[in-house]
Amino acid sequence: MVLADLTLYLRGWGSYYGWCETPSVLSELDGWVRRRLRCYHWSQWGHPRKRYAQLRKRGISSSSSARRGSAAGPWRASASQALQLAFPNAYFDSLGLPRLCPRRA
């Protein structure tokens, strides 16, 4: 539900602002949206044991998964390498989440 609503919103936003003269702003916003989605997943997992299990399920090493058990908060955890490996940009692309800024070659 969250992804479907976000996809509609981003498509409209991208259509309106897609031809701006500052693509770096759109690129930063793309990064923020994906980080926020990682934060959402992290929050949904709730308990540290479940977080550890979910990261292991996604192929993250046990040492990286164990270090993410900090109490720093979901926003800080969403910037971690473990979550970026668990949910790469290609994952969100495969779900159909549009990008505001076209990918660089």
N, C-alpha and C positions, 0 to 999 in steps of 0.2 A: 504494500500500500504506500509506504513512504517513497519507494523508488518510482512508482508509477506517477505519483503526484509531482515529485521532483523532476521527472523527465518532461512532463508537460510544461512545467514552469520554466525549465531551462531552455526548452525549444523556443518558447515565446520570447524569452529574454535574449537568447542568441540571435533570433531573427531580427529583433529590434536594434540590438547594439552590435551585431556581428560585423558591421562595416565601419567600426570606429577607427580612429587614427592612433589609438594606444592599445595595441594587442597585448602588451605586457600586463595591463590591468586585467584583461580577460583571462590571461594565463594564470595570474595570481589567484583570481576568483575560482578558476578550475581546480587549482591545488587546494584551496580552502574547502570547497565542496567535497572533494574526495577525502580530505582529512576529517571533515565533520562526519562523513559516512563511516569512516573507521572508528571514530569516537562513538558513534551510535552502536556499532557492533560490539565494541568493548563494553559499553554500558549494559547492553542486553545480556551479556554473558554473566554479569553480576558477581558471582562468587569466584575467588581466586582459583579454586580447583577446576571450575568449569572453564575459566579463561585459559588455564594451562592446557587442559584437554583439547580445547578448540584450536589453540595454536599448534599443538602437536598433530592434530588431525589434518591441519593445513600444511604440514611438512616443515614446520619451524623446529630447529634443534632444541633439545631439552634444556640446554644451558641458556639460550636466548629466551625461551618460554618462561623459565623460572625467574629470570631477572625482571620480567614484566609484572611481577606480583606486587609492585610498589604501591604505596598509598598516595602517589603524586596526583592522582585524578585522571579521568578519562581523556581530557584534552591533551595533557602532556603525554600520556601513553600512546595516543593516536599518532604522534610524531616519531614513535620508536621504529627502529629498523625491523623489528619482529612483525609489527602490524603492517608495515609497508610491504614486506615480503608476503605476508598472509593475504593481503588485499592489494595487489599491484593495480596500476591504472588499467591494465589489460583486463582485469577482472570486471571492473566497472564498465569498460567498453563492451565486454561480452554480454552484460546485462542490458545493454541498450541505452546507457546513460550518455546523453549527448555532451560533447565538449563545446565550450563557448569559444575557444580559440582553436583553430586548426592545428593539428600536430605538425611539428617541424620535421623535415626529412632528415 
